[in-house]
Amino acid sequence: MGKPRLLVVEDDIDIGNMLKIYFSGLEYDVDVAVRGSDALDKTKQVLPHLIVLDIMLPDIDGYEVCRTLRTNTRTSHIPVIFLTQKDERSDKLQGLELGADDYITKPFDIEELKLRVQGAIRRSERESLTDPRSGLPAGRLIEEQLRKIIREKDWALIDIRVNHFDPFRDVYGFVAGDNVLRFCAMLIGEVVDETGTSSDFIGHAGGDNFIIITTQNAAPSIKQRLKDRFAEEVQTHYNFIDRQQGYMTVQANNGPENVPFMTLAAGIVAPSEFGFADIREITEMGADARRKDTPSDLVG
């Protein structure tokens, strides 16, 4: 996996900088926000694996930030550790009632905070709540969303897979492959923000497979916009020579083989078109619709 992403929400600049330096030295990718509204904006742009959240902030307090995160489908899974000078039992209970995963008071032991951060991220991954590369909801959280929508009417599932991902990873390595998966997660979030609704769900089903749950009206435009942007922007992950020739060359059993650039295949299923008895039928129909989305990306 790549570096765990940590968002520190702290209006004390000295503490924020100290935590950024400390956790960066532990190979975390650390961002700092000094206001609650900034934290919500940053979380929308790039999902962190965990948020260290101060309660006393200059605009909205940490409780309101946590409440907003927990009521949003896209951010409800992110572990939150409250960091505050308050040590009253009622304050701690209020934070835990809002869905915070842990609570530590100032002045704090930096080693203790490190262990709590590491433990919360490990629990999230162990319980199949998030994918360690993208930070997106995975396994159990995806299943929960599918069980929820199967009882509803106005929804559509977009099943997405990256074409030619495996040969790319074989040539460029697993680090470059993980970068592509994080790029996918970020791009999907941007397109859903642009074209979908605030309650849309994005999940990482595993490997190079992602899903979006949105409305039936929004699904076609999300799919097309996503495929267009991916085809254009993914080229930055290739080296200069491959970009110049428009494909990459891999060594196959029969000699060199030209492989097209990565593209997205995406299929849409909705209850207006199909009747679903259980969530496995939704995922099977989604995968089938995606396989029928044949790319026109052959190398001449």
C-alpha positions in Angstrom: 0.0 0.0 0.0 1.0 3.6 -0.4 1.5 6.1 2.5 -1.5 6.3 4.9 -3.2 9.7 4.5 -3.7 11.6 7.7 -5.6 14.8 8.1 -4.8 16.9 11.2 -7.5 19.5 12.0 -5.9 21.8 14.5 -6.0 25.6 14.9 -2.8 25.8 17.0 -0.2 26.2 14.2 2.6 24.9 16.3 0.8 21.7 17.2 -0.3 21.2 13.7 3.2 21.6 12.3 4.7 19.3 15.0 2.2 16.6 14.1 2.9 17.0 10.4 6.6 16.7 10.9 6.3 13.8 13.3 3.9 11.7 11.2 5.6 12.6 7.9 8.8 11.1 9.4 6.8 7.9 10.0 5.9 7.7 6.3 2.4 9.2 6.5 1.1 11.6 3.9 -0.1 14.5 6.2 -2.3 17.4 5.5 -3.3 20.1 8.0 -6.4 22.2 8.3 -6.8 25.0 10.8 -10.6 25.4 10.3 -13.5 23.0 10.4 -14.8 24.1 7.0 -11.3 23.6 5.5 -11.2 20.1 6.9 -14.5 19.2 5.2 -13.3 20.7 1.9 -10.0 18.8 2.1 -11.8 15.5 3.0 -14.0 15.9 -0.1 -11.0 16.4 -2.3 -8.9 13.5 -1.1 -10.2 10.9 1.4 -7.8 10.5 4.4 -7.4 7.2 6.0 -7.8 8.9 9.4 -8.6 12.3 10.8 -7.1 13.8 14.0 -9.7 16.4 15.0 -9.4 19.2 17.5 -12.8 20.1 19.1 -12.1 23.8 19.7 -11.9 25.4 16.2 -12.3 29.0 15.1 -15.4 28.5 12.9 -17.4 25.3 13.5 -16.4 23.0 16.4 -15.0 19.5 16.0 -18.3 18.0 17.0 -20.0 19.6 14.1 -17.2 18.5 11.7 -17.6 14.9 13.0 -21.4 15.0 12.7 -21.1 16.2 9.1 -18.6 13.5 8.2 -20.8 10.8 9.8 -24.0 11.9 8.0 -22.3 12.0 4.5 -22.3 8.7 2.6 -18.9 9.4 1.2 -17.1 10.1 4.5 -19.0 8.2 7.1 -16.4 5.4 7.2 -13.3 7.6 8.0 -11.9 6.9 11.5 -11.8 10.1 13.7 -9.7 10.6 16.8 -10.6 13.7 18.9 -7.7 15.8 20.1 -8.7 18.4 22.7 -7.9 20.2 25.9 -11.3 19.2 27.3 -11.3 16.3 29.6 -14.8 16.3 31.0 -16.6 13.0 30.8 -19.6 14.6 29.1 -17.3 16.0 26.3 -15.8 12.6 25.7 -19.2 10.9 25.6 -20.5 13.5 23.2 -17.7 12.8 20.8 -18.1 9.0 21.0 -21.9 9.3 20.5 -21.2 11.2 17.3 -19.1 8.2 16.1 -15.6 9.2 17.0 -13.3 6.2 17.1 -11.0 7.5 19.9 -10.3 10.5 22.2 -7.1 11.9 23.5 -6.6 15.0 25.7 -3.9 17.7 25.6 -1.2 17.7 26.7 -0.8 14.3 25.0 2.0 11.8 24.6 2.9 11.7 21.0 3.8 8.0 21.2 0.4 7.2 22.5 -1.3 9.2 19.7 0.9 7.3 17.2 -0.3 4.0 18.6 -3.9 5.1 18.5 -3.7 6.3 14.9 -2.0 3.0 13.8 -4.6 0.9 15.7 -7.6 2.8 14.2 -6.2 2.4 10.7 -5.5 -1.3 11.2 -9.0 -1.9 12.6 -10.6 -0.2 9.6 -8.6 -2.3 7.1 -9.0 -5.5 9.1 -12.8 -5.1 9.3 -12.8 -4.6 5.5 -14.1 -1.0 5.9 -11.6 0.7 3.6 -9.1 -0.2 0.9 -5.6 0.5 2.1 -4.5 2.1 -1.3 -7.5 4.3 -2.1 -9.0 4.9 1.3 -12.4 4.2 -0.2 -15.1 2.1 1.4 -14.5 -1.6 0.7 -16.0 -5.1 1.4 -18.4 -4.8 4.3 -19.3 -1.1 3.7 -20.1 -1.8 0.0 -22.3 -4.8 1.1 -24.2 -2.6 3.5 -24.9 0.0 0.8 -26.1 -2.7 -1.5 -28.5 -4.1 1.1 -29.8 -0.6 1.6 -30.5 0.2 -2.0 -32.1 -3.1 -2.9 -35.2 -1.9 -0.9 -35.3 1.4 -2.8 -36.3 2.5 -6.3 -34.4 5.5 -7.6 -30.8 4.3 -7.8 -28.2 3.0 -10.3 -25.0 1.2 -9.8 -22.0 1.8 -12.0 -19.5 -1.0 -12.1 -16.1 0.3 -13.2 -12.9 -1.5 -14.1 -9.5 -0.3 -15.5 -8.7 -2.0 -18.9 -5.1 -3.0 -19.4 -4.2 -2.4 -15.7 -2.3 -5.6 -15.2 0.2 -5.2 -18.1 0.7 -1.6 -17.0 1.6 -2.8 -13.5 3.8 -5.5 -14.8 5.8 -3.0 -16.8 5.8 0.0 -14.5 5.7 -1.8 -11.1 3.3 -2.1 -8.2 4.1 1.4 -6.9 3.0 3.0 -10.2 0.0 0.6 -10.2 -1.1 1.8 -6.7 -0.7 5.4 -7.9 -3.1 4.7 -10.8 -5.7 3.3 -8.3 -5.4 6.4 -6.1 -5.7 8.5 -9.2 -8.9 6.5 -10.1 -10.3 7.1 -6.6 -9.6 10.8 -6.8 -11.0 11.2 -10.3 -14.2 9.3 -9.4 -14.7 11.6 -6.5 -14.2 14.7 -8.6 -16.6 13.5 -11.3 -19.3 12.5 -8.8 -19.0 15.9 -7.1 -19.3 17.6 -10.5 -22.1 15.5 -12.0 -23.7 13.4 -9.2 -25.4 14.1 -5.9 -24.0 14.6 -2.3 -25.5 11.3 -1.2 -23.8 9.2 -3.9 -21.6 6.3 -2.7 -18.2 5.4 -4.0 -16.5 2.1 -3.2 -13.4 0.2 -4.1 -14.5 -3.4 -4.6 -10.9 -4.7 -4.9 -8.0 -4.6 -7.3 -8.8 -2.3 -10.3 -12.6 -2.5 -9.7 -14.7 0.4 -8.3 -18.4 1.1 -7.9 -20.6 4.2 -7.8 -24.1 4.2 -6.4 -26.0 7.2 -7.7 -29.4 8.1 -9.2 -30.7 6.7 -12.5 -30.7 10.2 -14.0 -27.1 11.0 -13.1 -25.6 7.6 -13.9 -25.1 8.0 -17.7 -23.5 11.4 -17.5 -21.2 10.3 -14.7 -20.1 7.2 -16.7 -19.4 9.2 -19.8 -17.6 12.1 -18.0 -15.5 9.6 -16.1 -14.4 7.6 -19.1 -13.5 10.8 -21.0 -11.5 12.3 -18.2 -9.7 9.1 -17.5 -8.7 8.5 -21.1 -7.2 12.0 -21.2 -5.5 12.2 -17.8 -4.2 8.7 -17.4 -1.5 9.4 -19.9 0.5 11.2 -17.3 1.2 7.8 -15.7 3.2 6.7 -18.8 6.7 7.7 -19.7 7.6 10.0 -22.5 8.4 7.3 -25.0 5.1 5.5 -24.5 3.2 8.8 -24.7 4.9 9.6 -27.9 4.1 6.3 -29.6 0.6 6.1 -28.1 0.9 2.7 -26.5 3.4 0.6 -24.4 5.3 -2.5 -25.4 5.4 -5.6 -23.3 7.3 -8.8 -23.7 5.0 -11.7 -24.5 5.6 -15.4 -25.2 5.6 -14.7 -28.9 7.8 -11.6 -28.6 7.1 -7.9 -28.2 3.4 -6.9 -28.0 1.8 -3.5 -28.2 -0.7 -2.8 -25.4 -3.1 0.2 -25.5 -3.2 2.8 -22.8 -5.5 2.1 -19.9 -9.1 3.0 -20.3 -12.2 2.5 -18.2 -15.0 0.0 -18.8 -18.2 0.9 -17.0 -21.6 -0.7 -16.8 -24.9 0.6 -15.4 -27.6 -1.4 -13.7 -30.8 0.0 -12.2 -34.0 -1.4 -10.7 -36.1 0.0 -13.5 -34.4 -2.4 -15.9 -33.9 -5.4 -13.6 -35.6 -7.0 -10.6 -33.1 -8.0 -7.9 -33.7 -10.7 -5.2 -30.3 -10.3 -3.4 -27.2 -8.2 -3.6 -25.3 -10.8 -5.5 -27.6 -10.3 -8.5 -26.8 -6.6 -8.4 -23.1 -7.2 -8.5 -23.3 -9.9 -11.2 -25.5 -7.8 -13.4 -23.2 -4.8 -12.9 -20.1 -6.9 -13.9 -22.0 -8.2 -16.9 -23.0 -4.7 -18.0 -19.4 -3.6 -17.6 -18.0 -6.4 -19.7 -20.3 -5.4 -22.5 -18.8 -1.9 -22.5 -16.2 -2.8 -25.1 -13.4 -0.2 -25.5 -12.4 1.1 -28.9 -8.8 1.3 -28.0 -7.1 -1.2 -30.2 -3.5 -0.4 -31.2 -3.0 -0.3 -35.0 
